[in-house]
Amino acid sequence: MRTRGTLCAAAVLALSAVMGCTGDDGEDRARPGGPAASAPRGAGPSGPSGSTSLGATPGSPSATPAPVDPVSIPALIRRDHHGSDLELGRVLARTSAYTSHEVTYKANGLTVSGLMNIPRGEGPFPALVLAHGYIDPAIYTTGRGLSREQDLLARNGYVVLHTDYRNHARSDKDPDNDVGLRLGYTEDVIGAALALRSSGRPEIDTRRLGLLGRSMGGGVVYNTLVVAPGLFDAAVAYAPVSAHPEENIDQFQRPEGDPLVAQIEAAHGTPEENPRFWREVSPVTYADRVTEPLLIHHGTADTTCPIRWSREAVAAFEEAGKDVELRTYRGEGHTFYPQWARSMDTTMAFFARHLR
């Protein structure tokens, strides 16, 4: 693997403070929902208009004629996912290490906006898709949520594509996404990887793709790994939400009297009324499908997303025989600020090992 810069995460921590980073970059809630068939890596089949598509794998639920709820992990597994038309827009910043652009891409027919950092120097570079945590779409702006990681990873030789998700910034609207437990965000991450793969840009090594998500985005990581095994080479989740969406609803929305809870339960029933639905929107129900190594970081003092959630998810993945590791940080809260530098050194070593 190409030798990367040895910039320590600690050296960038001060920079993130100057940039106004608050540790979780405005992620005021983890929120439920997204928590919200594998093509060969780097060589996905071409779909319409030069897109790359990802079909369901043989032996998955798509191999049986039984109907499935359209709001479910099995429905996402059956879907033929498409990602294409990665377009660079205006330059947001130029540093000595990388250039940052606004971008858009297509994901299953929707236009999704985002931010891309492209390292300076001779490529191609491995690429990472970043999935941010919950930020109210009404105040969200492009690239918000993981600015520390965007900067550090690009400085260490990765093309970084931070997806805004549908309903955020300049992305297309999906009015059903919230009642659909935000599973559309999983489609947006899959579409981002497929758009990178089909872009033809010389800076991008499409044979080496990684995924990193935080908080709600950590739940999106879980979903993506079970829906699209083999799409990424490795994945990292920071302080992820529960792998059981009903727990996220109970933690974040029900105590606030969020009217969306009543809409969700009217559409899908409560866990007591419709246990099958809630089982089929949990990624750990399909833990046996995961093929990528997964690294999870979680602080012991996290009161937003209790560390118990990560321990339970790890137990489910381990029971399925998967390559999963949980790194815990004593006294660290949800913002992951005091020990972020150490955790990112571990993250970069993990990606360097698996994105060869």
N, C-alpha and C positions, 0 to 999 in steps of 0.2 A: 504494500500500500504506500501511496505517495507520502513522503514526510511532511507533516504539517507543522505550523508554528507551535512553539511551546508556551504560548501566552497562558499564564495561570489565570484562572477565574478570579482570583483575588484582585488582580490588577485591574479588572474591569468593574469590580463592585463599586469603586469610587465613581467611575464614569456613569454608572447607572443612576447613582444618586444625583449627579449633576443634571442628568436628563430628566429628573423628576420622577424616577421610578419609585413606586411605593411598595416594592416587594411583590405584590400581586397585581400591580399595574392597573388598579381600578376594578379588579374582580371583587365586587362587594358581596357576591353570593355564589355558591357553587351551583345551586338550582338543579332540578331533576331534568329528565328528558333524555337527551342524547348522551346520555344520562343526565346522550341526550341525551367463489370459484376461481380458482387461481390460474393465472396465465404465467408462463415462464418469466422469471425476473428479467426486466430489461428488454423483453421481446413480446409485448402483448399483441394480440391480433388486431388488425386494423378494422375500425368500424366506419360508419358513414362519415363523409367529409374529412377523412384523414384522422379521425379520432381513434383513440385506443379504447377497446372495450374489455370488460371483464365478465365472463359468463359464469354461471353456477357450475360447481364441480360435480362430476359423477359421484353418486352415492350421497349427495346432500339431499335435503328435503325436496329439492326440485326434481329429483328422480322419481318421485311418487306423485300420483295424480290427486292426492287428497288436497282439498282447499285449505288455505291458510289465511289468517287475518292479515289484511294489507298493512296494518300497523304491528309489525313483529319482526324479530330477527330472521325467522324462516323466509318471510317475504323479501327481506333484503338479500338473503342468500340466493333466492331464486332469480332476482332481478339481473338483467344484463346491464351492468354499469358502464357508463361512457364518460370519458374525460378528454377534453381537446381544447384547441384554440387559445393556448397560453399566449397572452399578449402583454408586452411591457409598455407601461404608460410613462407618466412624467417621473423625472428623477426627484426623489425625496431628500436624498443626502449623498454626499461623496466623502468618504474617509480615505485614509492612507491604505486601508485594508480591503475595502469593498465599496460598491455602489448600490444604493437602495432605490428600488423602483416601486411605484404603484403597478399592480397587475390585475388582469381579469382572466378568467378561464371558464370553460363550460363544464358543468357537472350534471349529467342526466337531463340536459335541456335547459337548465338554468344558468345564467351568468352569475359567477361568484367573484367578488373582488378580493384583493389581498395585497400583501407586500412581499417583495422578493429582494433579498440581499445576494449580490453576486460578487464573489471574491475577486480581487485583482490578481493578475498573474496568469500563468498558463494552466488551462484546464485539460481535460474535463474534471470537475469536482463532484464528489458525492453530494447528494441532495437530501435535505430533511424537510418534511412537512410538519408545521407546528399548529397545534389545535388549542386555542385559548380557552380559559375558563369563562364562567358567566359574567357578562357585563351587560347592563341594560341596553338593548339595541337602540333606545332613544338617545343615549349619550355616547354610544360607541363610535369610534373613528378608526379608519383603516390602520391595521397593524397593532392596535392597542391590545395589551394583555400579556405579551411575552417579550418586551423590548430588551430586557437584559439578555435573554437567551438568543434573540435575533442577532444582537451585536456580537456576543462572545463566539457563537458558533460560526458566524461568517468570518470573523477574525482568525479562526482556526481552520479555515479551508473548506467550509461547507456552503453550498448554495442553500439558502433558507427561504422556503415558501410558507409564509404565515397566512392561512386562510381566514377571511373575515366571517365565513359561513353565510348562508342565505339569511335574508331579513336584516342584515347588518351592513352598515356603510353604503357602498354603491351596488351591493348585490341585489339580485331579483328577489321579489317577495314570494313567500310561500305561506298563505294564510292558514293552512291546516297543520303547520309544523308543531305548534305548541300543544294542541290537543293530541297530536301524534307523538307525544313524548320526545320531540325534537330529534327523532331518528334521522331526519333529513341532514343533520350535521355530519352523520356518518357517511352519507352519500357524498357530501361536499369534500370530505377528506379523501375518500376513495377517488373521486373525480380529480382532486389536486394531483395525486400520484400518477394517475393515468394521463393527465395533461402534461406533466413533466416528461413522462415517458414518450409521448408522441410529439413533443415540441420541436425536436430536431435542433435544439440550440446546442452549439458546440461546447458551452461551458458546463453542461450537465452530463454526468456519467449516469445514464439510466440503469446501469447494472447495480448501482449502489444507492438504495433509498432507505431512509430511516424515518421514524415517526416519533414525535414528542408531544405530549398533551398534559395540561395542568388542570386540576380541579374538575370542572365539568368536562374539560377536554380530555382528562384522564379516562372518564367514562366513555368518551368517543373512541379513545385508543382501544379499550376493551372490545367495543362493538366492531371496530374495523378489523381487529385480528381474527374474530370469529366469522365475520362476513366474507372477508377477502384474504384468506390464508395464502401466503406466498407473495403478496403484493409488495410488502416491505421486507427488509432484511433483519430489522431489529426495531424495538419500540421501548420508549421510556414514558412512565406516568409519574407525575408529581402530585402528591396529596389528592388522589382521585376521589371522586364521589363514590357512593355505594354502587355495586354491580346489580343491585335490586332497586329499580326505579321507585317502587312504593316507599322505600326507606328515605329516598331523597325528597319525595313529596312530604312525608311526615316531618322531615328535618327543616325544610326551607319554606314550603308553601302553606301547608295546613295551619301552622301557628300564626301566620300573618293574615289568615282569612282570604287567601288568594282565590278569587272567583274561578280561576282556571281549574282548580281542583274539582269543583262541581261539574264542569264541562267534561273533564277527563273521565270522571266516574260515570257520568251520564252516557258517554260514548262507549266506554269499555267495561264498566262495572267496577266494583271494589275488589280487592284481593280475595275477600270472602265469597263474593258473588261469582267471580270469574277467575278462579285460580289459574286456569290454563293460559289466559291472556297474559297475566303478570309473569308467569313462568317463561312464556315465549318472548318477552321483551327483556329478559335478563341475559346478558352475554355469558354468564357462567353456566347457564343451562347447556351451552354449546362449547364448553371449554375444550372438548376433545378435538375441535377443528383447528386450534391454534398450531402454527408451525414455527413461529418466530420466537427468539429469546425476548423476554420481557423483564425490564428493570423498573422497580417501583421505589420511589422515595416518599417517606412519610414521617412527619414530626410527632413525637409522643404527646405534645401539648396542643395539638390541633383540635380546637373545639368546633370548627366549621365542618370539617370532614373527619370524624373520629378515626383514629388509626385502626380501630377494630374492623372497619370496612375493608381496609387493605389486607389485613391479616386473614379475613374470611375469603377474600378473592384469591389470595395466594394459596390458601388451603385447597380451594376448588381447582385451581390450575395444577397444583402439585398432584392432587388426586388423579387428575387426568394425564399425569406423566409429562407435564410441560416444563420447559426451561424458564423458570421464573425466580427472581430474586427480590427480596424486600430489604431495603436499607432504611433503618430507623435512626432518628436524630433526637436525642434526648433534649427536652425543653423547647424544641422547635415548634412554632405555631403554623397556621395555614399560610401566612405570607412568605414563609421560607426565605427570610432575609438573613439572619445571623450566620447560618451555616450553608447558605446558597453556594458560595464559592467552592467549598469542599464537595458539595453534591454535584456541582457541574464538572469538577475534575473527574469524578467517578463516571459521570454521564459521558464525557468525551472519551475516556478510556474504553468504555463499553461500546460506543459507536466505532471507535478505531479498531476494536477487536472483531466486530461483526460486519462492518461495511468495507470489506477488503476487495 
